[in-house]
Amino acid sequence: MDVYNPTMNRPLLLGILLLIPTLLPAEEAGLSWSQCLKEATLNNPDLLSAQRSLNAAENSHMASLGQFFPQISLNASAGRSGPGGLDDALSGPHSGSANLSLSASESLFSGFRDFASVDSSNAQLDIARAQLTQAKAQLSRDLKVAFYTLLYSQQQIQLLQTIADRNKANQDLVEMNYKGGTDNKGSLLQAQATYQESLYEVDQAKRSLSLAQRQLALLLGRDLPGDIQVAGEFQVPALQPAIPDFKQLTLQTPAYLQSLAQLHLSESSYVSARGTFFPTLSANASLSRQGDGLDDLNTPGWSAGLSLNFPLFTGGKDLFNFMSAEESKGAAQEDLRSTLLKTSASLESAFSSYQNAVENTQVQSSFLSAAKTREEIAKAEYLNGLLSFQNWDQLETNLTSQQKSQLSSSLTAKTTEAAWELAQGKGEIP
């Protein structure tokens, strides 16, 4: 008779436990750029607010069109009256009355104020569209800066740890030479201080990481930052071969379109203010039935007519409103011209900074390649006693500096790229 022995299945259980991690889906190494775009588009409060403002403007525009249609209303009333005081209201003699009517009215001419109202709603709609485009561009810029700042922090920690490990190895090398009598104590103290500084920079970079995580979480619409990690590389594009047409780009920016819509809005206000000096003409008609009560409506009736109204004097209010609207329209014209000039200058400045940053990454890459080669040669010469510690230490310091500069230049290229996209009112938010 076989007896069950748990120890006999231990190898099998151990094998199953080892296979479980491979069967489970792997954890996400980090948020990709496309994942951040999708999450921010769905959850960023500023973007959602701008979208709702556009929806509100669209509804207001549809509401403004209603004034061109007849206004129809149904009215009903019932009442009683009689002699005596309040005490006789319920029990005393009384007579009843009731009325049911259907009325319609149509504005035939309102001094063009109805057209101005529609133009005003159109301008408000254009402003909301430009604001939404600007909100998308701003979010795209902020998100790109936050994403690559966090990527920079992650890679900076790795780089600084690599530098710290190299400095530790260099410290051990100098210490060996010092004990062997081929180097002095000053060189050892310098190597030790350099290593301590590199450890401090690693700790400092780790503290900065949490700030970058919080900023990205804020843009993603998350309440708590958590331990956010991002995945990707610094893809620096090539230099643009031609200078863009800044004037043409200016005419497409949200800033210019919003300023242009503000001008249209002031023009519609001007037309509306001028319309108060014109007469208004409207038509109305109604059908009614009257009687002693709502159950006894036996007297039919109807009415139709035209109504003309011409204001003669309003205490100067209309005149001053018209003068104010005229000045506001002139101010909007000057604002549009100012926006055109400033936006064009901002575009040129942002493009120049972006191109400079892209070119600088190529320069820093060349310097880094040279620094690596020189450091390798110098270390070999120092090991063979052909180079002094001071000269070798300078080349080691130069390599560290170039590694930091290369990574920093990559971040600058992405942030200036984001600024260039923002200046155009473009981005990667759909």
HUBELMO-V954977 format. One record per pair of residues at least 24 apart in sequence whose C-alpha atoms are under 7 Angstrom apart, sorted by the first residue. I is the first residue (numbers start at 1). GAP is how many residues later the second one is. D is the distance in Angstrom with one decimal. If there is no record, write none. Layout:
I & GAP & D
I & GAP & D
This chain:
29 & 202 & 6.8
30 & 199 & 4.6
30 & 200 & 4.2
30 & 201 & 4.8
31 & 198 & 6.2
31 & 199 & 4.4
31 & 200 & 5.6
32 & 198 & 5.9
32 & 199 & 5.2
32 & 200 & 6.4
36 & 184 & 6.9
37 & 392 & 6.5
39 & 181 & 5.9
40 & 179 & 6.4
40 & 180 & 4.4
40 & 181 & 6.5
41 & 388 & 6.8
43 & 177 & 6.3
43 & 178 & 5.0
44 & 175 & 6.0
44 & 176 & 5.7
44 & 177 & 4.6
45 & 176 & 6.6
47 & 88 & 6.0
47 & 89 & 6.6
50 & 81 & 6.8
50 & 82 & 5.2
50 & 85 & 6.8
51 & 81 & 6.3
53 & 75 & 6.4
54 & 71 & 6.8
54 & 74 & 5.0
54 & 75 & 6.2
57 & 67 & 6.4
57 & 68 & 5.1
57 & 71 & 6.7
58 & 67 & 6.2
60 & 61 & 6.6
61 & 57 & 6.9
61 & 60 & 4.9
61 & 61 & 6.3
64 & 53 & 6.6
64 & 54 & 5.6
64 & 57 & 6.9
65 & 53 & 6.6
70 & 34 & 6.4
70 & 35 & 5.6
70 & 36 & 4.8
71 & 33 & 5.5
71 & 34 & 5.3
71 & 35 & 6.4
72 & 31 & 5.7
72 & 32 & 4.3
72 & 33 & 6.6
73 & 29 & 6.0
73 & 30 & 5.5
73 & 31 & 6.5
74 & 27 & 5.9
74 & 28 & 4.6
74 & 29 & 6.5
75 & 25 & 5.8
75 & 26 & 5.2
75 & 27 & 6.4
76 & 24 & 4.4
76 & 25 & 6.4
78 & 215 & 6.6
78 & 216 & 6.9
96 & 196 & 4.8
96 & 197 & 6.1
97 & 194 & 5.8
97 & 195 & 4.3
97 & 196 & 5.5
98 & 192 & 5.6
98 & 193 & 5.3
98 & 194 & 5.6
98 & 195 & 4.9
98 & 196 & 5.6
99 & 190 & 5.9
99 & 191 & 4.5
99 & 192 & 6.6
100 & 188 & 5.5
100 & 189 & 5.3
100 & 190 & 6.5
101 & 185 & 6.7
101 & 186 & 5.4
101 & 187 & 4.0
101 & 188 & 6.4
102 & 184 & 5.4
102 & 185 & 5.2
102 & 186 & 6.3
103 & 182 & 5.7
103 & 183 & 4.0
103 & 184 & 6.4
104 & 180 & 5.6
104 & 181 & 5.3
104 & 182 & 6.1
105 & 178 & 5.5
105 & 179 & 4.1
105 & 180 & 6.4
106 & 176 & 5.6
106 & 177 & 5.2
106 & 178 & 6.3
107 & 174 & 6.3
107 & 175 & 4.3
107 & 176 & 6.4
108 & 173 & 5.4
108 & 174 & 5.0
108 & 175 & 6.9
109 & 171 & 5.4
109 & 172 & 5.0
109 & 173 & 6.7
110 & 169 & 6.9
110 & 170 & 4.5
110 & 171 & 6.5
111 & 164 & 4.3
111 & 165 & 6.7
111 & 167 & 5.0
111 & 168 & 6.5
111 & 169 & 6.3
112 & 160 & 6.9
112 & 163 & 5.9
113 & 158 & 6.8
113 & 159 & 4.7
113 & 162 & 5.7
116 & 152 & 4.8
116 & 153 & 6.9
116 & 155 & 6.0
116 & 156 & 5.6
117 & 151 & 7.0
119 & 149 & 5.9
120 & 145 & 5.1
120 & 148 & 5.5
123 & 138 & 5.1
123 & 139 & 6.9
123 & 141 & 5.9
123 & 142 & 5.3
126 & 135 & 6.0
127 & 131 & 5.1
127 & 134 & 5.8
130 & 124 & 4.9
130 & 127 & 6.3
130 & 128 & 5.6
131 & 123 & 6.9
133 & 121 & 6.4
133 & 292 & 6.8
134 & 120 & 5.7
134 & 291 & 5.8
136 & 291 & 7.0
136 & 293 & 5.7
137 & 285 & 5.4
137 & 288 & 5.3
137 & 289 & 5.1
137 & 290 & 4.9
138 & 284 & 6.2
140 & 287 & 5.2
140 & 288 & 5.8
140 & 289 & 5.8
141 & 277 & 4.8
141 & 278 & 6.4
141 & 281 & 6.1
141 & 286 & 6.9
143 & 73 & 6.9
143 & 76 & 6.4
144 & 274 & 6.5
145 & 270 & 5.4
145 & 273 & 7.0
146 & 66 & 6.6
146 & 69 & 6.3
146 & 70 & 5.3
147 & 69 & 6.4
148 & 263 & 6.5
149 & 63 & 6.4
149 & 262 & 6.9
150 & 59 & 6.7
150 & 62 & 5.1
150 & 63 & 6.4
151 & 79 & 6.1
152 & 259 & 6.6
153 & 52 & 6.6
153 & 56 & 5.6
156 & 49 & 7.0
157 & 45 & 5.9
157 & 48 & 5.9
157 & 49 & 6.7
160 & 38 & 6.8
160 & 41 & 6.8
160 & 42 & 5.6
161 & 41 & 6.2
163 & 35 & 6.9
163 & 237 & 6.9
164 & 31 & 6.1
164 & 34 & 5.0
164 & 35 & 6.1
167 & 27 & 6.8
167 & 28 & 5.1
168 & 27 & 5.8
187 & 202 & 6.6
234 & 176 & 6.2
236 & 122 & 6.7
236 & 177 & 6.7
239 & 116 & 6.3
239 & 119 & 6.6
246 & 98 & 5.8
246 & 101 & 6.5
246 & 102 & 6.7
247 & 97 & 6.1
249 & 175 & 6.7
250 & 90 & 6.7
250 & 93 & 6.1
250 & 94 & 5.6
253 & 171 & 5.5
253 & 172 & 5.2
254 & 171 & 5.7
256 & 83 & 6.1
256 & 84 & 6.4
259 & 76 & 7.0
259 & 77 & 5.4
260 & 76 & 6.2
262 & 70 & 6.6
263 & 66 & 6.5
263 & 69 & 5.0
263 & 70 & 6.2
266 & 59 & 6.9
266 & 62 & 6.3
266 & 63 & 5.0
266 & 66 & 7.0
267 & 62 & 5.8
269 & 56 & 6.2
270 & 52 & 6.6
270 & 55 & 4.9
270 & 56 & 5.9
273 & 48 & 6.3
273 & 49 & 4.9
273 & 52 & 6.8
274 & 48 & 5.9
276 & 42 & 6.5
278 & 32 & 6.8
279 & 29 & 6.9
279 & 30 & 5.5
279 & 31 & 4.3
280 & 28 & 5.7
280 & 29 & 5.2
280 & 30 & 6.6
281 & 26 & 5.6
281 & 27 & 4.6
281 & 28 & 6.6
282 & 24 & 5.8
282 & 25 & 5.2
282 & 26 & 6.7
283 & 24 & 6.2
346 & 77 & 6.7
347 & 76 & 5.6
347 & 77 & 6.8
350 & 69 & 6.4
350 & 70 & 5.0
350 & 73 & 6.9
351 & 69 & 5.7
353 & 63 & 6.5
354 & 59 & 6.5
354 & 62 & 4.8
354 & 63 & 5.6
354 & 66 & 6.6
357 & 52 & 6.9
357 & 55 & 6.3
357 & 56 & 4.8
358 & 55 & 5.4
360 & 49 & 6.8
361 & 45 & 6.6
361 & 48 & 5.4
361 & 49 & 6.1
364 & 41 & 6.8
364 & 42 & 5.3
365 & 41 & 6.2
367 & 35 & 6.8
368 & 31 & 6.9
368 & 34 & 5.3
368 & 35 & 6.3
371 & 27 & 6.7
371 & 28 & 5.1
372 & 27 & 6.2
375 & 24 & 6.8
